[in-house]
């Protein structure tokens, strides 16, 4: 009798242990399932810029719309990757979202240099229309065979020249100076035609290059000039609006294709809202930065006149001809004629 009850006791104990183990295992499995999908979003500018703020807005909306199933980690100011590394990291899926300046895609598709063709877009609105129209969308799609999906255009604004040597009013004022460029043949050619030199330098190293006089000048939006404190190491600003400095939001194709449909939809919605926010903010922040720069009194401003502009356009004639065959007439015309 005693032996019988002992056997029952052992059987119950074994059953209890098996049950406890199964319960514990399935709990762990359940926990694993709720682990969020992590999106690393890396960029090179300050958090206070349109791109920096829009990346944070995307994070907020993406986490909210997926009910926490997605976690977005934003890394600003080249903290995680600089200019060149961020593209390589995206292709390797070491980072899932980046928003590089369009110019930096020249190695993947030289047609992106449309943004650098001097004095091509008529206005801020024209650039936006181009990006949202068929030519802009075709450019975004062109990255798919490189394992990249172009999700959105985020404009920043028009570029202006700064330098430490003298006021730049006419093409001849550029002679003998050296400028930092982002990358690509158009920018190199632009300075060559002005009789100036150029050097490609990652964004994170520009301030030091200006300070050390590795280069005399650079070209950027009011907001980048302001938030990078270039006024500390530059003396003259030419309000030229000669080219564009805008962004494309990119993701890794393998990562994107692996997402469940409902998550993809929520992320697309979050990005659409963050894009609207970015567009509005880019105008506001560039205006505010222009005022800050003026108020600081550290930079001497010069505004190109219509005559100055014509003189530059004349100098750039060979550039327009050469790059029409590289970029394609269709894209050039779409940019030129956008209103
Ligand atoms: C630059 O390199 O000048 C800019 O593209 C940086 C940025 O992302 O705005």
Boltz pocket constraint, residues with backbone or C-beta under 6 A from the ligand:
constraints:
  - pocket:
      binder: B
      contacts: [[A, 44], [A, 45], [A, 99], [A, 100], [A, 101], [A, 156], [A, 182], [A, 201], [A, 202], [A, 203], [A, 219], [A, 220], [A, 224], [A, 245]]
      max_distance: 6.0
